[in-house]
């Protein structure tokens, strides 16, 4: 195995996972846990729901190991995470009313808390189909093909959704950026 090629190592570990290797699962868990958690956090919008979705994702991953066919483990894993998050969003809509704390800023560890707040609000305002595509691309670094695989859509539609999400975000944030950063 070529340890310099992460894609090859992922493929090898995914095959081990598929055949029941606990060690392979642990490796994949460590490798992907941070990105899966960040994806869940950005999709559901609050830490507790994100932690629940994150745990549920890996539980389902183990439970459905036999369904993994050995093709593109990251896309398979993020498909599971997406379903879990969408279920959490649906459940929250049914039982919760809008809560400022719950829909507030997530991951405010950047220098500019003000902009982070507005970026998160802009993300939260996106329709789910645009939001998930943009998060997978910008925050999780998936290729357009991987996004298409996760969302079960055509490659061209994945590109369109990311592009439209960026346009909407830009439209929302431009006045804020101009007000805050441009000289008066």
C-alpha positions in Angstrom: 0.0 0.0 0.0 1.3 3.4 -1.0 1.0 5.6 2.2 1.7 8.7 0.1 -1.6 8.3 -1.7 -4.5 8.9 0.7 -7.0 7.7 -1.9 -5.3 4.3 -2.2 -5.1 4.0 1.6 -8.8 4.9 1.9 -9.7 2.3 -0.7 -7.6 -0.3 1.1 -9.1 0.5 4.5 -12.6 0.6 3.1 -12.2 -2.9 1.7 -11.0 -4.0 5.1 -14.0 -2.4 6.7 -16.3 -4.1 4.2 -14.9 -7.5 5.1 -15.3 -6.8 8.9 -11.9 -5.4 10.0 -12.3 -3.5 13.3 -8.8 -1.9 12.7 -9.9 -0.7 9.2 -13.1 0.9 10.7 -11.1 2.6 13.4 -8.7 4.1 10.8 -11.6 5.3 8.6 -13.4 6.7 11.7 -10.3 8.7 12.7 -9.7 9.8 9.1 -13.2 11.0 8.4 -14.7 11.9 11.9 -13.7 15.6 11.9 -15.2 16.2 8.4 -18.4 14.2 9.2 -18.9 16.2 12.4 -18.3 19.5 10.6 -20.7 18.5 7.9 -23.4 17.6 10.5 -22.8 20.8 12.4 -23.2 22.9 9.4 -26.3 21.0 8.2 -28.2 20.9 11.5 -26.9 24.2 12.9 -26.3 23.3 16.6 -23.8 21.3 18.5 -26.1 18.8 20.3 -28.0 17.9 17.2 -24.7 17.7 15.3 -23.2 15.3 17.9 -26.3 13.1 17.7 -26.2 13.1 13.9 -22.5 12.4 13.9 -22.9 9.4 16.2 -25.9 8.1 14.3 -23.9 8.4 11.0 -21.1 6.1 12.3 -23.6 3.7 13.9 -25.5 3.4 10.6 -22.1 3.0 8.8 -21.4 -0.1 10.9 -25.0 -1.4 10.7 -25.0 -1.1 6.9 -21.5 -2.3 6.3 -22.7 -5.1 4.1 -24.4 -2.6 1.8 -21.1 -0.9 1.0 -19.9 -2.2 -2.4 -16.3 -1.0 -2.2 -16.8 2.1 -4.4 -16.0 5.6 -3.1 -16.2 5.2 0.7 -16.3 9.0 1.3 -19.4 9.4 -0.9 -21.1 6.5 0.8 -20.3 7.8 4.2 -21.5 11.4 3.4 -24.6 10.0 1.9 -25.4 8.4 5.3 -24.5 11.6 7.1 -26.8 13.6 4.7 -29.7 11.3 5.4 -29.2 11.4 9.1 -29.0 15.2 9.0 -32.1 15.6 6.8 -34.0 13.4 9.2 -32.8 15.5 12.1 -33.9 18.7 10.4 -37.3 17.2 9.5 -37.8 16.1 13.1 -36.8 19.4 14.5 -39.2 21.2 12.2 -42.0 19.0 13.5 -41.3 19.6 17.2 -39.4 22.8 17.6 -40.2 26.4 17.0 -37.5 28.8 15.8 -34.9 29.3 18.5 -32.3 32.0 18.2 -29.8 30.1 20.2 -30.2 27.0 18.2 -29.9 28.9 14.9 -27.1 31.0 16.0 -23.5 31.0 15.1 -21.6 27.8 14.9 -17.8 27.3 15.2 -17.0 30.9 16.2 -13.3 30.4 16.5 -12.3 32.7 13.6 -11.0 36.2 14.2 -14.1 37.9 12.8 -17.1 36.7 14.9 -19.3 39.3 13.2 -18.7 37.8 9.7 -18.9 34.2 11.0 -22.4 35.0 12.3 -23.5 36.5 9.0 -22.0 33.6 7.0 -23.8 31.1 9.2 -27.1 33.1 8.9 -26.6 33.1 5.1 -25.9 29.4 5.1 -29.0 28.7 7.2 -31.1 30.8 4.8 -30.2 28.6 1.8 -32.7 25.9 0.6 -31.4 22.5 1.8 -30.5 21.3 -1.7 -28.1 24.3 -2.1 -26.9 24.3 1.5 -25.8 20.6 1.5 -24.1 20.9 -1.9 -22.2 24.0 -0.8 -21.2 22.5 2.6 -19.9 19.3 0.9 -17.8 21.4 -1.6 -16.5 24.3 0.5 -16.3 22.8 4.0 -15.7 19.1 3.3 -13.7 19.4 0.1 -15.6 16.9 -1.9 -15.2 16.9 -5.7 -18.3 17.7 -7.8 -18.5 14.0 -8.7 -18.4 13.0 -5.1 -21.2 15.6 -4.4 -23.2 14.1 -7.2 -22.7 10.6 -5.8 -23.7 11.7 -2.3 -26.8 13.6 -3.4 -27.6 11.0 -6.1 -27.8 13.7 -8.8 -26.1 14.3 -12.1 -22.6 15.9 -12.1 -23.9 19.0 -13.9 -26.7 19.5 -11.3 -24.1 19.2 -8.5 -22.1 22.0 -10.2 -25.2 24.1 -10.7 -26.3 23.7 -7.0 -22.9 24.8 -5.7 -22.8 27.7 -8.1 -26.3 28.9 -7.2 -25.6 28.6 -3.5 -22.5 30.7 -3.9 -24.5 33.3 -5.8 -27.1 33.5 -3.1 -24.5 33.7 -0.3 -22.6 36.4 -2.3 -25.9 38.4 -2.7 -26.6 38.1 1.0 -23.1 39.0 2.2 -22.1 41.7 -0.2 -24.0 44.6 1.6 -22.6 43.4 4.9 -19.0 43.2 3.6 -19.4 46.7 1.9 -20.7 48.2 5.1 -18.1 46.6 7.4 -14.9 46.7 5.3 -15.1 49.4 2.6 -14.0 52.9 3.5 -16.7 55.4 4.1 
